[in-house]
Structure formats: structure tokens, C-alpha cells
Amino acid sequence: LKHRAGVYMFVGVALFGLGTIVFGLSDNVELSIAALALMGAADMVSVYVRESLIALWTPDQLRGRVNAVNMVFVGASNELGEFRAGTMASVFGAVPAVVIGGIGTLVVAALWASGFPQLRKIDTLDAPEHVTRG
């Protein structure tokens, strides 16, 4: 990614949410597979940007702590997501749980993109000049 990395990150999250909605509503195998492929590709873009920003933008003296906090959130996200999905599926059914999860992903992407404009405006993944390297 040469430019607009922050936008690509949020677009990746939004496409993941959109793919989730399509997957939840689909009753066609080919469309479901395409939605899953979109979700995987979009997730890879957003993860790539996030992990690159952490690695390249975090000052040396903070990198260990930042990575530790990131790993706690990454490690817990699957379990929390599974709990949310399972609970919602038991209350509303599987299809509504998937669709609501996709809608929630779109809402969170929009809220974070508007709430953190400095993150959305990141252009390149190159380390900014204020990051000191040992």
C-alpha cells in the first residue's frame, strides 16, 4: 500500500462486514463462497495495515507493551466473538446473528473512521519522523 493506508484499513473492515451480511443472507453456495473469500481478503488487508502500523509506528521503548496489549485483544477477540455469535444465535437464530454481526461491523468501522480521523488519514505505512529508533 503506497498511499491511503488508513482508508484501506477501514474499507477492509467495512468489506468484511458487508461480506458477513451477504454470507448470512445467502442461500446460494457459490455466493456464500464468494462472500467468504471477500471476508478473508478484506480481513487480510485490515490486519496487514494494523500490524504494520503497530510494528513501524510504535517507538522502540513502547513496542513490547503495545504488542502485549495488542496480543491480548487479538487473542480474546475470537472467543468474545464466538460468545456473542453463539448467544445471539440461541436467542435470534443463526441467520439473524450473522447479519446483525455484519451490521455491527459496519457500524463500528464507520464510528471508528469518524471518531479517529488521524487514523483514517494515515497515508503511508512508513514510520513517521517522530518515532525514534534505537
N, C-alpha and C positions, 0 to 999 in steps of 0.2 A: 504494500500500500504506500504509494508515494505521497498522496495528499488526502485530506478529509478523513483521517483515521477515526476521529471521534464520531463523525456522522455514520461511517461504515459500521462502527460498533453498535450504535443504536438501531440502524437499519437491520443489522444481523439479528438483534434481539426481536425486533418487530416481525421480521420474516419468520423467525422461529415460532412466534405466537400465531401468525397467520397460518403457517403450516399445521400447527396443532389444531386450529379450528377446522381447517379443511379435512384433516385426518379424522377428527371426531365426527364430522357430519357425513363423511364419505361412506357409501356402501358399494363402491367400485374398487376392486383390488388394485388395478393399475393406478388409479388416482390416489389411493391410500399409500402405495409405494412411492409415488412421486412426491406426495406430501412429506413422507418420512425422509426422503432424500433431501428435499428442501430444508427440512428441520435440521438435519445433520450438517449440511453445507453452511447454513446460516449460523448455527451454533459454533462451528469451527472458526468462522470469521470473527464473531464477537469474542470468543475465547482467545484467539490469536492477538487481537488488539489489546484486550485486558491484560493478558500475561506479559505482552511486550511492554506495555506501559509500566507495569509493576517492576519488571526487570531493568528497564532502561531509565525510568524517571525517578526511581527511588534513590536517594542519596545513600552512599555506602554504609554510613553509620546507622541507618534505619532499615536497611534491606532485610535483615534477619527477622526483625519484629514485624515488618509489613508482610513478609512471606508467611510468617507463623499465623497471623490473623487471617490472611487470605486462605491458607490451607484449612483453618477451622471452618470458615464459611463454605468453601468448596466441599469439604468432607461432609458437612452437615446438610448441604443443600439437597442431595439426593434423598436422604432419609426424611427430611422435612417435606419434600415434595411428594414422596410416596405416602406419607401420613396424610397430607392434605388431599391427595387424589383418592386414596382409599376411603377416607372419611366421607368425602363428598360423593363418591360412587355409591357408598352404602346408603346415603340419605337421598340423593337425587337420581342415581343411575349412572352407568358408565359414560354414556354419550354426553349428557349434560356436564358431568365432571370434567371431561376432556375439553369441551367447548368453553366452559367457564374458566378453566386453566389457561386456555389460549387467549381469551379476552383479558384475563388478569395480566398476562404477559404483555399484551399491547398497552394496557393502561400503565403498567409500571414503566415500560420503555418511554412512553410519552411523558409521564411525570418526571422521570429522571432526566430526560433530554431537556425539558423546560426548566427543571429545578437546578440543574448543574450545567449552565451554559458554557462554563470554562472547559468542561469535559467534552461537550459536544463540539466545541470549536477547535479541539486539538487537530492540527494539520498533519504533521508527520510523526512517526514513532521515534525519531531521533531524540536523544536526551536533550532537554533544554539546557541552556548555559548555566543556570543556577544550580544544577546538580553537580556536586563535587565528586570527583573520582580520586581514590586513594593513590 
